[in-house]
Amino acid sequence: MLSKGIPLISHSFISITRTLWLTCFCFTLIACSDSSSQRPSRKAPVHLIETVSASIQTIAVKQTITGTLQAIRKVRIINQVPGLLTALPAYPGDIIKKGQLLVQLEDSLLKAEVEKAEATLNQAKVDYRRLKDLAPRKLASESEVAQAQTLNDIAVANLRLKQTELSHSRIKAPLSGIISERLVEPGDVIPLHNHLLTLIDTSSLKAEINLSELLLPLIEVGNQVDITIDALGEQSFNGKIKRIHPIINKDTRRGTVEVILNPVPDGAIAGQFCRVSIHTMSRSRLMIPYTAVRHDKQGAYVYAFTQNRAKRINITTGIQQDESIEVLDGLIDKQQIISKGFFGLKDDMSVKIISNKS
């Protein structure tokens, strides 16, 4: 039984109300759908680029490499007999003439050894002559004569050995030059084969430079080069390639080239900083701007412009000349590549040219 005062709501009224709400909701969805369909769709922004064309150019490569001047001839003065050092008159910077005395070792013992060897030889000669005279009269056997001759020959050799050892107590300059190192002092007891002095020949200087493996096939022994020495100003001096080493460093991909100064200018000394300029013969090369080349773990690559899209192409590069670099493999003449607009650029991305340089 219903309470008094509460109106009775029929089932038909509730059904009609629900239908009206559903109808309004559907019209609202349709209206929103029509409104969104009428909005213009947003297009992705076009990636703007600049391009340049690969071109074949006739180029003579000029490469400047730094180095250090070195003496071509450098002699380490080493003693061939041990002993007490009594005289060492030369100091670093001293000018030395060939044949000048450099080292004197204490030689009294060696002189005594020579005198002893001379006495032994004299006795061996006397014994040999005596036995040789007795042999025809059968007073000495052939074996005794042969033994005496052998002892005589041994005595001769021993005297030569002792005389040689005595001569080694005095060391003279094997060439003219300048003392660059003095490593011992008088009063030192010098063991056998010790480094005492270093003598360099300043009349001939060279520089060893490290040259790219790409340039090595383009040079030959005897090619002329220009050498500037910082300590002597901006003047350029004549030089030539003396030697090309046959091994390339596997880490740096560079080989060693020896260049000599010809002639040596006044004021040039070993140890000075120098710059060597090498010129190669002109030849045709496919060149692109160096800034167009990208690098990653796979190596060097460029983006080619193909049918309004950026296409990655792996390349093999050669020598660099100023702001351009040679392409050995991967591109052809007049092929368009992207030179600017790399930020956010990806392979096969749609692009638009805003500037093209041939």
C-alpha positions in Angstrom: 0.0 0.0 0.0 1.4 3.4 -1.0 1.7 6.2 1.5 -0.8 9.0 1.4 0.4 12.1 -0.5 3.0 10.4 -2.8 1.9 10.7 -6.5 1.9 7.5 -8.6 4.3 7.6 -11.6 3.4 5.3 -14.4 5.8 3.0 -16.3 4.9 4.6 -19.6 6.0 8.1 -18.4 9.5 6.7 -17.4 9.9 5.0 -20.8 9.1 8.2 -22.7 11.5 10.2 -20.6 14.4 7.8 -21.2 13.7 7.8 -25.0 13.9 11.6 -25.1 17.3 11.6 -23.3 18.8 9.0 -25.7 17.6 11.0 -28.7 19.2 14.2 -27.5 22.5 12.4 -26.8 22.6 11.0 -30.3 22.0 14.4 -32.0 24.8 15.8 -29.9 27.2 13.1 -31.1 26.2 13.6 -34.7 26.7 17.4 -34.4 30.2 16.9 -32.9 31.1 14.5 -35.6 30.0 16.8 -38.4 31.9 19.7 -36.8 35.2 17.7 -36.5 34.9 16.4 -40.1 34.6 20.0 -41.3 38.0 21.0 -39.7 40.9 21.0 -42.2 43.5 18.3 -41.4 47.1 19.5 -40.4 49.9 18.5 -42.8 53.4 17.6 -41.5 55.8 20.5 -42.1 58.1 20.1 -45.1 61.8 19.6 -44.3 63.8 22.3 -46.1 67.2 21.7 -47.5 70.0 23.1 -49.7 71.7 21.0 -52.3 74.9 21.0 -54.3 76.1 18.9 -57.2 79.1 16.7 -57.1 81.6 17.8 -59.8 84.7 16.6 -61.5 87.5 19.1 -61.0 91.1 19.2 -62.1 93.1 19.7 -59.0 96.8 19.7 -58.0 96.9 18.9 -54.4 99.0 21.0 -52.1 99.5 19.6 -48.6 101.5 21.2 -45.8 102.7 18.9 -43.0 104.7 19.9 -39.9 107.9 18.2 -38.8 111.1 18.7 -36.9 114.6 19.1 -38.4 117.0 16.3 -37.7 120.6 15.7 -38.5 121.1 13.1 -41.3 124.3 11.9 -39.7 124.4 11.5 -36.0 127.2 9.5 -34.3 127.1 8.1 -30.8 130.6 8.0 -29.4 131.1 4.7 -27.6 134.2 3.3 -25.9 135.5 -0.1 -27.1 137.7 -0.7 -24.0 136.9 -0.1 -20.4 138.9 2.2 -18.2 139.3 5.4 -16.2 138.2 8.5 -18.2 141.1 11.0 -18.0 140.1 13.6 -20.6 136.9 14.7 -22.3 137.5 18.2 -23.8 134.4 18.6 -25.9 131.1 20.1 -24.6 127.6 20.5 -26.2 127.7 23.2 -28.8 131.4 22.8 -29.6 132.4 22.7 -33.2 134.5 19.6 -33.9 136.8 18.9 -36.8 137.2 15.4 -38.2 140.1 13.6 -36.5 140.0 15.8 -33.4 140.6 14.1 -30.0 137.3 13.6 -28.2 138.1 11.0 -25.5 141.2 9.8 -23.6 141.1 6.8 -21.3 143.9 5.9 -18.8 146.3 3.8 -20.9 149.3 2.8 -18.7 148.0 -0.7 -18.2 147.3 -1.1 -22.0 150.9 0.2 -22.8 152.3 -2.4 -20.4 150.3 -5.1 -22.1 151.7 -4.0 -25.5 155.3 -4.1 -24.1 154.7 -7.6 -22.7 153.3 -8.8 -26.1 156.3 -7.3 -27.9 158.7 -9.3 -25.5 156.7 -12.5 -26.0 156.9 -12.0 -29.8 160.7 -11.4 -29.7 161.2 -14.6 -27.7 159.0 -16.6 -30.1 161.0 -15.3 -33.0 164.3 -16.4 -31.4 162.9 -19.9 -30.6 161.6 -20.4 -34.0 164.8 -19.4 -35.8 166.9 -21.6 -33.5 164.7 -24.7 -34.1 164.6 -24.0 -37.8 168.4 -23.9 -37.9 168.7 -27.2 -36.0 166.2 -29.0 -38.1 168.6 -29.7 -41.1 171.1 -31.3 -38.7 168.3 -33.5 -37.2 168.7 -31.8 -33.9 165.1 -30.6 -33.9 162.0 -32.5 -35.1 159.6 -31.1 -37.6 156.8 -31.0 -35.0 159.0 -28.9 -32.8 159.7 -26.5 -35.6 155.9 -26.4 -36.5 155.1 -25.7 -32.8 157.6 -22.9 -32.6 156.2 -21.3 -35.8 152.7 -21.5 -34.3 153.8 -19.8 -31.1 155.4 -17.1 -33.2 152.2 -16.5 -35.1 150.2 -16.4 -31.9 152.6 -13.8 -30.5 152.2 -11.7 -33.6 148.4 -11.8 -33.3 148.5 -11.0 -29.6 150.7 -7.9 -30.2 148.2 -6.6 -32.8 145.4 -7.2 -30.3 147.1 -5.2 -27.6 148.1 -2.4 -29.9 144.5 -2.2 -31.1 143.2 -2.0 -27.5 145.8 0.7 -26.8 144.6 2.7 -29.8 141.0 2.5 -28.6 141.9 4.3 -25.4 142.0 7.5 -27.6 138.8 8.2 -29.6 138.9 10.8 -32.4 136.0 12.4 -34.2 134.9 10.4 -37.2 133.4 13.4 -38.9 133.1 17.2 -38.6 130.1 18.5 -36.7 128.8 19.7 -33.4 128.6 18.0 -30.0 125.0 17.6 -29.0 125.4 15.4 -25.9 128.0 14.9 -23.2 127.0 12.0 -20.9 130.1 11.3 -18.7 132.8 13.3 -16.9 136.6 12.9 -16.4 137.2 10.7 -13.4 134.4 8.3 -14.2 135.3 4.6 -14.6 133.8 3.7 -17.9 132.5 0.2 -18.5 132.8 -1.4 -21.9 130.6 0.0 -24.7 129.2 3.0 -22.9 127.7 6.0 -24.6 130.0 9.0 -24.0 129.2 11.7 -26.5 126.9 12.4 -29.5 128.3 14.2 -32.5 125.9 15.5 -35.3 126.7 16.6 -38.8 125.1 20.0 -39.2 126.0 20.3 -42.9 123.0 18.1 -43.8 119.5 18.2 -42.3 116.3 16.3 -42.9 112.7 16.3 -41.7 110.6 13.2 -41.3 106.9 13.9 -42.0 103.8 11.6 -41.8 101.8 11.7 -45.0 98.4 10.3 -45.6 98.3 6.9 -47.4 96.1 8.6 -50.1 98.9 11.0 -51.0 101.8 8.5 -50.9 101.1 7.1 -54.4 101.2 10.7 -55.8 104.8 11.4 -54.8 108.2 10.1 -55.8 111.7 10.2 -54.5 113.4 13.3 -55.9 110.2 15.5 -56.0 110.9 19.1 -55.0 109.2 20.5 -51.9 109.0 23.8 -50.1 110.2 24.0 -46.5 109.7 26.9 -44.1 111.4 27.1 -40.7 109.5 29.0 -38.1 112.7 30.2 -36.4 113.9 31.7 -39.7 110.7 33.6 -40.6 108.4 33.1 -43.6 111.1 32.5 -46.2 110.7 29.2 -48.1 113.7 27.0 -48.7 114.2 24.3 -51.3 114.1 20.7 -50.4 113.4 17.3 -52.0 112.0 13.9 -51.1 114.9 11.6 -50.1 113.2 8.5 -49.0 109.6 7.0 -48.7 109.3 4.4 -46.0 107.6 1.2 -47.2 105.4 0.6 -44.2 102.1 2.5 -43.3 101.0 2.9 -39.7 97.9 0.8 -39.3 96.4 3.1 -36.7 97.0 6.5 -38.3 97.0 5.3 -42.0 100.0 7.5 -42.6 103.5 6.7 -43.9 106.8 8.3 -43.1 108.6 10.4 -45.8 112.1 11.9 -45.4 112.7 15.3 -46.8 116.2 16.9 -47.0 117.1 20.6 -47.1 119.2 21.3 -50.1 121.3 23.3 -49.3 121.0 23.9 -45.6 120.3 27.6 -44.9 122.2 29.7 -42.4 120.6 29.4 -39.0 119.0 26.1 -39.5 119.8 23.6 -36.8 118.5 20.2 -35.7 115.4 20.3 -33.5 113.8 23.3 -35.2 110.1 23.2 -36.1 109.4 23.2 -39.8 106.6 23.0 -42.3 106.9 21.0 -45.5 104.6 21.8 -48.5 104.2 19.1 -51.0 102.7 19.6 -54.5 101.2 16.8 -56.6 100.5 16.6 -60.3 97.1 17.9 -61.5 94.4 15.3 -62.2 90.6 15.0 -62.4 88.8 14.2 -59.1 85.1 14.0 -58.1 84.7 16.7 -55.4 82.0 17.6 -53.0 81.9 20.1 -50.0 83.5 18.6 -46.9 80.5 19.8 -44.8 78.1 17.6 -46.9 79.8 14.4 -45.5 78.3 12.8 -42.5 79.9 10.1 -40.3 78.6 7.3 -38.1 79.7 3.8 -37.1 79.3 2.5 -40.7 81.6 5.2 -42.0 81.2 8.2 -44.3 77.9 8.9 -46.1 75.9 11.7 -47.8 72.2 12.3 -48.4 71.4 12.4 -52.1 68.4 14.3 -53.4 66.2 11.8 -55.3 62.6 12.4 -56.3 62.0 14.9 -53.5 63.4 12.6 -50.9 66.6 12.3 -49.0 68.5 9.0 -49.7 71.5 7.9 -47.7 74.5 6.8 -49.8 77.7 5.4 -48.2 80.8 6.8 -49.8 84.6 6.4 -49.8 86.4 9.6 -49.4 89.9 10.6 -50.7 92.1 13.6 -50.1 90.8 16.9 -48.7 91.6 20.1 -50.4 90.6 23.3 -48.7 86.8 23.1 -48.1 86.3 20.2 -50.5 86.9 16.5 -50.3 87.4 13.8 -53.0 84.9 11.0 -53.4 86.4 7.8 -54.6 83.3 5.7 -54.6 79.5 6.1 -54.2 78.7 9.1 -56.3 78.7 10.2 -59.9 79.4 13.5 -61.6 76.6 16.1 -61.2 74.6 14.0 -58.7 72.7 16.3 -56.3 73.5 15.9 -52.6 72.2 17.7 -49.6 74.6 20.3 -48.2 72.5 22.0 -45.5 69.4 21.1 -43.5 70.7 18.0 -41.6 69.0 18.7 -38.3 66.3 16.1 -37.9 67.0 14.7 -41.4 66.5 11.0 -41.9 66.8 8.5 -44.7 63.9 8.5 -47.2 62.4 11.6 -45.6 60.4 14.0 -47.9 62.3 17.2 -48.5 62.0 20.5 -50.4 64.9 22.4 -52.0 65.2 26.1 -51.1 68.6 26.6 -52.7 70.7 24.6 -55.2 74.3 25.3 -56.0 75.7 23.6 -59.1 
